[in-house]
Amino acid sequence: MGGGGFSEEPDNPLLDGFVLGLARRERPRVCFLGTASGDSDGYVARFYRAFVEHDCYPSDLALFNREVGDLRRFVLEQDVVYVGGGNTASMLAVWRAHGLDAILREALDGGTVLCGVSAGMNCWFEASVTDSFGPALAPLHDGLGFVAGSACPHYDGDEQRRPIYHRLVAAGFPAGYAADNGVALHFAGARELVEVVASREGARGYRVERRDDGAAVEQPLPTRYLW
């Protein structure tokens, strides 16, 4: 998700409902990872307030004050892992320190839906545009790589997102996908984009690539509005 979900559109459950609809069980187990926000108590509380309204079993996994001993068992029991926004670079470092990166790969291969907003979008790609390193947007090159290429969330939420992403791709940054706020990109495998969906009319997803002449070009993707 480029933006949206319970934390950014609290009165619009369309994207979160879409994610739950992808789960392998009718009443899925959904785990929230708030690592990117330092496991913010307020963020975790908002997750529970939102997801008790859905037909699911919500839980959360904290790593800064870790209480779960067997991470692998806990994560593999989940049907959906939902990653919150915040600092992408710091989140990835913490995940790797706990070995969670490898566990998430195993969960994905076993059929768990992996999703998230902002940093929770960036993390699955090989590279991304992030504000992890300060107020200015910058490239991040060491994502998990579960999805090929690069990601740019909040594409319409910050006037600098589009020009910076274009400039990076033109300079050799991996081609990839941009998502407006309120847009989710549904992938099945590293390269198979199933569809693009939106929680508000007019929001879009985009493919951004480098042309032979060295310029970056974006292609709007067919986007289905969720009613």
Phi, psi and omega in degrees: 000127177289339180173160180114204185073186188300330186278339183242338175230068188298339179260009182230096185274011190298314182292318179296321176295323177299314179301313181298328179291345178273349186290157184281346178242149181296323175241088190281158171269123187240122180249129178265131175250109180259025185305319185295339177257014184071029184056046180307125180301320181296321180294315179299319179297320178296323176300310182296319179299323181285316190275347171291345177277349177259160179275081183203175176248098183277147174208172176221157179235110178265138178248338179283326172236070192288129178242348179270122180281307183266089182298317184301311180298316183297313184291320182291345176280348185275148175265332178223132170247121187244115186260128180278171181278171181143222184267108184297312184297315180295320178300313181298321179297317179294315178304313182293325178296328180265358182075015183288333180302314180291324179293320178296323177298318179295320179297317178300314180296336180270359175108004176287138175280124176253128183209180177163175185239137176062252174303329178285352167267312184306318193299330186283341184272169176291324184212166182197168173260129189215159170253025183296334189257012180142187184292335180275144177290144184210161178280145171240128190252355188238048173292177182292333177077019176291333174243133183289145174091201186242167182226147173222102177280176177052041189297327179255006184263353182212122185297344179273345185299308184298306182297323180291317178297316178299316181296319179295313181296320178298330182272001176115000174300145182305138173300159182185214190229140174245147180224127173294165169301137181084014181239139175238138175257120182260113179251146171234091187099172188295332187236353185267103173276113183284309178192169175241132181233158183222148178266355177216147182293141179094342178283145187221164167249157185219149167258129181238123184225166176263126178282169179298332180276004176093356179270151175272143179224140178249143179239115176299139181259144175306128186232126182264125176281132180273117180271000000 
